[in-house]
Amino acid sequence: MARRSAARPARTGPVNVALVGQQFMGRAHSNAWGQVNRFFDPPRRAVLHTLAGKNAATLPAFAARWGWGKWTDRWEQIAADPQVELVDLGTPNHLHREQAVAMLRAGKHVACEKPLAGTLADARAMREAAAAAKGRHTFVWFNYRRCPAVALAWQLVREGRLGPIRHVRARYLQSWGGPDVPLTWRFQKKLAGSGAHGDLNAHIVDMARFLLGEEVTEVHGAVARTFIKERALVGAAGGGASLGAGRGKGTGKSDVDDCVLFLASFAGGATASFEATRLAEGHLNDNGIELNGENASLRFDFEDMNVLHLHEAGPDGRRTAGWRRIMVTAPEHPYVGHYWPEAHVIGYEHAFINMAADILNVLAGGKPAVPLPDFEDAYQTQRVLEAALVSARERRAVRMKEVR
């Protein structure tokens, strides 16, 4: 699981943060860095130092709206800036390797969006660069770990409440990727690496590995499908949406998966199923996982993110056993005490704020509330994603020792 490299003595004072990216994740990350000092009292406060993006015309307004002190349309300038300590990459998958390796070699800490990269080869190069960057920390934005309900589930598993885990059942279902959606970068293999698989299965594979504290040993079988093979060109759309898609009338090839399903086993013997799609009508952001243990079960559904369901025996055993709905909004729950009074729920953006707080704790020499994924950790998730693609392509079981 998460591994921490040997680090030099912790620094003190503010952390100058630079962000690369100005689209969806650029907004989510900007909000997190802007809010973390308000809700938490981190030992090192975040300073929104520099924003980098490719669309120079929109950068001044974006920087002003979200509180960035400077902006540039050349991300390479950040690597050369000695004032920047942490670089946050919110860019498309095919850019992660070049940008992360450059920042690590320049002596920066790096936080990177998920998946770690579009390809296993790029992920491996990033992992190796992180290992060579002594004293530098890396982080990957698997933000669902930091939903309080998921963090509570992690604690319960660590406490042995479930007993040995027998089954993992995970899904990430969305419906936004229908035939009317144009050919953005997310539908092009050269830019995204994969489709729903890297975008969504990455999250639930990470969540399963995180909760169990174990690695996948084998992918037993997988199915990958591309249902919509031609999409309209983006036309006049700008920014990251049109990246690589071409413009004008007509259509272009969508060559990534629309859905991937696979079966796997964990080192402790648990069986697991994973399903990701962007074509499940009626499911908006249905990220869910269930663990069945020898003694108890739990389940989480992001569309009801402030709740964790727990099934345990009753005081007289099976006679009164049943599911309990735990509202994870009390100060005793992870992260919650930094926000609102009990039962005043939090939302999607707060998981990013929670991660920003944990990053600042680590950069001060402290510990996160629950483990943070680094490049090594995210590389292990990338190996599982690769094994599933190989299994689907070759129609066979794939042992993880085959995927390096």
C-alpha positions in Angstrom: 0.0 0.0 0.0 1.1 3.6 0.5 4.8 3.8 0.9 6.7 6.8 2.1 10.2 7.6 0.8 13.0 8.6 3.1 12.6 12.3 3.6 14.9 15.1 4.6 13.9 17.0 7.8 10.5 18.6 7.5 10.4 22.2 6.4 8.5 24.9 8.2 6.6 27.9 7.0 4.1 28.2 4.1 4.0 25.8 1.2 4.1 27.6 -2.2 1.8 25.5 -4.4 1.7 25.7 -8.2 -1.1 24.1 -10.2 -1.0 22.9 -13.8 -4.4 22.7 -15.4 -7.5 25.0 -15.5 -10.4 22.8 -16.4 -12.6 20.6 -14.2 -9.8 19.3 -12.0 -8.2 22.7 -12.0 -11.3 24.2 -10.4 -11.6 21.3 -7.9 -7.9 21.6 -6.9 -7.9 25.4 -6.8 -10.9 25.3 -4.4 -9.1 22.7 -2.2 -5.9 24.8 -1.8 -7.9 28.0 -1.3 -10.2 26.4 1.4 -7.8 24.2 3.3 -6.4 27.0 5.5 -9.9 28.1 6.4 -11.3 24.8 7.6 -8.1 23.2 8.9 -5.2 24.6 10.9 -2.4 22.9 9.0 1.1 23.1 10.4 2.2 24.6 7.0 -0.3 26.8 5.3 -0.9 26.6 1.5 -0.1 29.6 -0.6 -1.6 29.6 -4.1 1.6 30.8 -5.8 1.4 30.0 -9.6 -1.2 28.7 -12.1 -0.2 27.2 -15.4 -2.6 26.4 -18.3 -2.5 26.2 -22.1 -5.2 28.8 -22.8 -3.4 32.1 -22.0 -6.5 34.2 -22.8 -8.5 32.7 -19.9 -5.7 32.4 -17.3 -5.9 35.9 -15.8 -9.6 35.6 -15.0 -9.2 32.0 -13.7 -6.2 33.1 -11.5 -8.2 36.0 -10.1 -11.3 34.0 -9.4 -9.5 31.2 -7.6 -6.8 33.3 -5.9 -3.6 32.4 -7.7 -0.9 34.9 -7.3 0.7 34.4 -10.7 -0.1 32.7 -14.0 1.8 31.3 -17.0 1.0 29.4 -20.2 4.3 27.6 -20.0 4.4 25.0 -17.3 8.1 24.5 -17.7 8.6 27.9 -15.9 7.3 26.3 -12.7 10.1 23.7 -12.7 12.6 26.6 -12.8 11.0 28.6 -10.0 12.9 28.0 -6.7 10.0 29.5 -4.8 7.6 26.7 -5.7 7.7 23.7 -3.4 4.7 21.6 -4.4 3.4 21.2 -8.0 -0.1 19.9 -8.5 -0.9 18.3 -11.9 -4.5 18.5 -13.0 -3.8 17.8 -16.7 -4.9 15.0 -19.1 -3.4 11.6 -18.7 -0.8 11.7 -21.5 0.9 14.8 -20.0 1.4 13.3 -16.5 4.8 11.6 -17.2 6.6 14.5 -18.8 5.4 17.1 -16.3 5.8 14.9 -13.2 9.3 13.7 -14.1 10.4 17.3 -14.9 9.1 18.6 -11.6 10.7 15.8 -9.6 14.0 16.4 -11.2 13.7 20.0 -10.4 13.3 19.1 -6.7 9.6 19.6 -6.3 7.0 17.6 -4.4 4.4 16.4 -6.9 0.7 15.8 -6.6 -0.9 14.2 -9.7 -4.4 13.5 -10.9 -5.5 9.9 -11.4 -4.9 7.6 -13.0 -1.2 7.9 -12.5 -0.7 7.9 -16.3 -2.4 6.8 -19.5 -0.1 3.8 -20.0 1.7 1.4 -17.7 5.0 2.4 -19.3 4.4 6.0 -18.4 3.3 5.1 -14.9 6.5 3.0 -14.4 8.7 5.9 -15.5 6.9 8.2 -13.0 7.3 5.6 -10.2 11.1 5.3 -11.0 11.5 9.1 -11.1 9.8 9.3 -7.7 12.1 6.7 -6.2 15.1 8.6 -7.5 13.9 11.9 -6.1 15.2 11.4 -2.5 13.4 13.5 0.0 10.6 14.4 -2.4 7.0 13.4 -1.7 4.5 12.3 -4.3 0.7 12.1 -4.0 -2.1 11.0 -6.3 -5.6 12.4 -6.2 -7.6 9.3 -5.3 -9.9 11.7 -3.5 -12.7 9.2 -2.6 -10.4 7.8 0.1 -11.0 11.0 1.9 -14.8 10.8 2.1 -15.4 10.5 5.9 -17.5 7.4 5.4 -14.7 5.7 3.4 -12.1 6.7 6.0 -14.4 5.3 8.7 -14.7 2.0 6.7 -10.9 1.9 6.6 -10.7 2.2 10.3 -13.3 -0.5 10.9 -11.4 -2.9 8.7 -8.2 -2.1 10.6 -10.0 -2.8 13.9 -11.0 -6.3 12.7 -14.7 -5.6 12.9 -15.3 -7.4 9.6 -13.0 -10.3 10.2 -11.3 -12.0 7.1 -12.7 -10.4 4.0 -14.5 -12.8 1.6 -15.9 -10.6 -1.1 -15.4 -7.2 -2.7 -18.1 -5.9 -5.0 -17.3 -2.5 -6.6 -18.9 -0.4 -9.3 -18.5 3.0 -10.8 -21.5 3.8 -13.1 -22.1 7.0 -14.9 -24.4 8.0 -17.8 -22.9 11.1 -19.3 -21.0 9.4 -22.2 -23.8 8.9 -24.6 -23.7 9.3 -28.4 -24.4 13.0 -28.3 -21.1 13.7 -26.4 -18.4 15.0 -28.8 -14.9 13.6 -29.3 -13.1 15.1 -26.3 -9.7 13.9 -25.2 -11.3 11.4 -22.8 -12.4 9.3 -25.9 -9.0 9.2 -27.5 -6.6 6.4 -26.5 -3.5 8.5 -27.4 -4.5 11.1 -24.8 -6.5 9.2 -22.2 -4.9 5.7 -22.4 -8.3 4.1 -21.8 -11.9 5.2 -21.3 -14.2 4.3 -18.4 -11.5 1.9 -17.2 -8.8 4.4 -16.4 -11.3 7.1 -15.5 -13.6 5.1 -13.2 -12.2 1.6 -12.5 -9.0 3.3 -11.3 -11.0 4.8 -8.4 -12.6 1.6 -7.3 -9.5 -0.5 -7.6 -7.7 2.0 -5.5 -10.5 2.1 -3.0 -10.6 -1.7 -2.7 -6.8 -1.9 -2.3 -7.0 0.9 0.3 -9.7 -0.7 2.4 -8.4 -4.2 2.4 -4.7 -3.3 2.7 -3.9 -6.1 0.2 -2.9 -6.4 -3.4 -4.7 -8.1 -6.3 -3.0 -11.4 -7.2 -4.9 -12.3 -10.3 -7.4 -11.0 -12.8 -9.5 -14.0 -13.8 -11.4 -12.6 -16.7 -12.5 -9.3 -18.2 -14.8 -7.8 -20.8 -14.2 -4.4 -22.5 -16.6 -2.8 -24.9 -16.7 0.3 -27.1 -20.3 0.9 -28.0 -20.0 4.3 -29.6 -17.2 4.2 -32.1 -17.7 7.6 -33.8 -18.3 10.9 -32.1 -18.9 14.4 -33.4 -15.9 16.6 -33.6 -15.8 19.3 -30.8 -16.3 22.2 -33.2 -15.8 25.6 -31.7 -15.4 24.3 -28.1 -12.2 25.6 -26.5 -9.9 24.7 -23.6 -9.2 21.2 -22.5 -12.4 19.8 -24.0 -11.1 20.2 -27.6 -7.7 18.8 -26.9 -6.6 16.6 -29.8 -10.1 16.2 -31.1 -10.0 18.3 -34.2 -12.6 20.9 -35.1 -15.3 21.4 -37.6 -18.1 19.2 -39.0 -18.1 15.5 -39.2 -17.0 12.8 -36.8 -13.9 11.2 -35.4 -13.0 7.8 -34.0 -13.6 7.0 -30.4 -11.1 4.2 -29.6 -11.4 3.8 -25.9 -13.6 1.5 -23.8 -17.1 2.7 -22.9 -17.2 -0.1 -20.2 -14.9 -2.6 -18.6 -15.9 -5.4 -16.2 -13.5 -7.8 -14.5 -13.1 -10.4 -11.8 -10.1 -10.7 -9.5 -8.7 -12.2 -6.3 -6.8 -10.5 -3.5 -3.8 -11.8 -1.6 -5.9 -12.7 1.4 -8.3 -14.8 -0.7 -11.1 -12.4 -1.2 -12.9 -12.5 -4.5 -13.6 -9.2 -6.2 -15.7 -7.8 -9.1 -15.2 -4.4 -10.7 -17.5 -2.7 -13.2 -17.1 0.7 -14.8 -19.1 2.4 -17.5 -20.1 5.9 -18.7 -23.3 4.5 -20.4 -25.4 3.3 -17.4 -28.6 5.4 -17.9 -30.0 6.5 -14.5 -26.6 6.4 -12.8 -25.1 9.8 -12.4 -22.0 9.3 -10.2 -22.7 5.9 -8.8 -19.4 5.0 -7.1 -20.0 2.1 -4.7 -18.2 -0.7 -2.9 -19.3 -3.5 -0.6 -17.1 -5.7 1.6 -18.4 -9.0 3.0 -16.3 -10.3 5.9 -16.6 -13.4 8.1 -18.1 -11.3 10.9 -19.7 -8.3 9.2 -20.2 -6.4 6.0 -20.1 -2.7 5.0 -21.1 -0.8 1.9 -20.6 2.8 0.6 -22.4 4.7 -2.2 -21.0 8.1 -3.2 -24.4 9.3 -4.2 -25.2 9.2 -0.5 -21.6 10.0 0.5 -22.3 11.0 4.2 -23.6 7.5 5.0 -21.9 4.2 5.7 -23.9 1.0 5.9 -22.7 -1.7 8.4 -24.2 -5.1 8.9 -23.3 -6.9 12.2 -24.8 -9.5 14.4 -27.3 -8.3 17.0 -27.1 -8.8 20.8 -28.6 -12.2 20.4 -26.8 -13.1 17.2 -28.5 -13.7 13.9 -32.0 -13.2 15.4 -31.6 -9.4 15.4 -28.8 -9.0 12.9 -29.3 -6.4 10.3 -27.9 -3.4 8.4 -27.3 -0.1 10.3 -27.2 3.2 8.5 -24.4 5.3 10.0 -24.6 9.0 9.4 -20.9 9.8 9.2 -21.2 13.5 10.3 -20.1 13.5 14.0 -16.9 15.0 15.3 -15.7 11.5 16.1 -15.6 10.7 12.4 -12.5 11.4 10.2 -12.2 15.0 9.0 -15.8 15.9 10.0 -14.8 18.0 13.1 -13.2 20.6 10.8 -16.5 21.5 9.1 -20.0 22.0 10.3 -22.1 21.0 13.3 -23.2 17.4 13.4 -25.5 16.2 10.6 -24.7 19.2 8.4 -23.5 17.2 5.5 -20.4 17.8 3.4 -20.0 17.3 -0.4 -17.7 16.3 -3.3 -15.3 19.2 -2.9 -14.6 18.4 0.8 -12.7 15.2 -0.1 -10.2 17.4 -2.1 -9.9 19.8 0.9 -9.3 16.8 3.2 -6.5 15.6 0.9 -4.9 19.0 0.8 -4.9 19.1 4.6 -3.2 15.6 4.7 -0.6 16.7 2.1 0.3 19.7 4.2 0.6 17.5 7.3 3.0 15.2 5.5 5.1 18.1 4.2 5.5 19.2 7.8 6.7 15.8 8.9 3.4 14.6 10.2 1.0 11.8 9.3 -2.3 11.9 7.3 -5.6 10.9 8.8 -5.6 7.9 6.6 -2.9 6.8 4.1 -2.2 8.9 1.1 -1.4 7.2 -2.2 2.0 8.0 -3.7 3.4 7.2 -7.1 4.4 3.7 -6.0 0.9 3.0 -4.6 -0.8 4.4 -7.7 1.5 2.3 -9.9 0.1 -0.9 -8.2 -3.4 0.2 -9.2 -2.2 0.9 -12.7 -0.8 -2.7 -12.9 -4.3 -4.0 -12.1 -5.9 -1.8 -14.8 -3.3 -3.1 -17.3 -4.0 -6.8 -16.3 -7.7 -6.3 -16.9 -7.0 -4.9 -20.4 -4.7 -7.8 -21.2 -7.3 -10.2 -19.9 -10.1 -8.6 -22.0 -7.9 -8.5 -25.2 -6.5 -12.0 -24.9 -9.5 -13.7 -23.3 -7.6 -15.3 -20.4 -6.7 -15.0 -16.8 -3.7 -12.8 -16.0 -1.6 -13.3 -12.9 -0.2 -10.0 -11.5 3.3 -11.3 -11.6 3.0 -11.2 -15.4 2.4 -7.4 -15.3 5.5 -5.3 -14.5 
